[in-house]
Amino acid sequence: MRSRRLRTFVLFASTSLLVFSATSFNTNQSTLSASEEKWACPPTEGWSSGVWGPDRLSLLSTCQSVSGTVVRTIHPTDGDVHMTLAVDAPYRYLLNGANEGLLVVELMPRDGGHLPAPEVGAHVVLTGAWVLDTDHGWNEIHPVWAESIDGGPFLTSGPQYGGSLSESSYETAFEDCRTESEEECIGYHP
């Protein structure tokens, strides 16, 4: 009788743990629906508006979602936030050999005040342009249109907030960045 109760308890505990794990997994894996993606992503012809040096980016998709865990962030002088993501299994196809297992993501100076910079260890869901950075050879999500951090609400950004001049350089991208009302972009600085 004791053995039977123990087996029932173990089965109940295992099932409860499995349900809890699946619920937690699904919460972290939320993505934008097709209609939300369409709303967050700009028209195809405007995808690179406000990106400095857009000729260095080869477009793979204008509206690509991805989820993963932030492994590293840096704040370069161009006003961006550069992140590397350990992508969740369904999105590994977004990587190429130069990515060395991590996807590069860039939040641009115009995104400051619209998309928060996630902390290392945060789980993010992003939608943006999937591009090949021809200078480095790796794939990126750049620019980002929508972001959710640790299951929070989706926040959006995009060309409606201005950007840098296409002819800007790495050194001038932040100082050249202007909103539609010609104000300086907030950018990201530590």
Salt bridges, closest charged atoms under 4 A:
ASP80 OD2 - HIS82 NE2 3.55
ASP88 OD2 - HIS123 NE2 2.79
GLU106 OE1 - HIS82 NE2 3.22
GLU106 OE1 - HIS142 ND1 3.67
ASP111 OD1 - ARG110 NE 3.95
ASP133 OD2 - ARG56 NH1 3.84
ASP133 OD2 - HIS136 ND1 3.18
GLU140 OE1 - HIS142 ND1 3.10
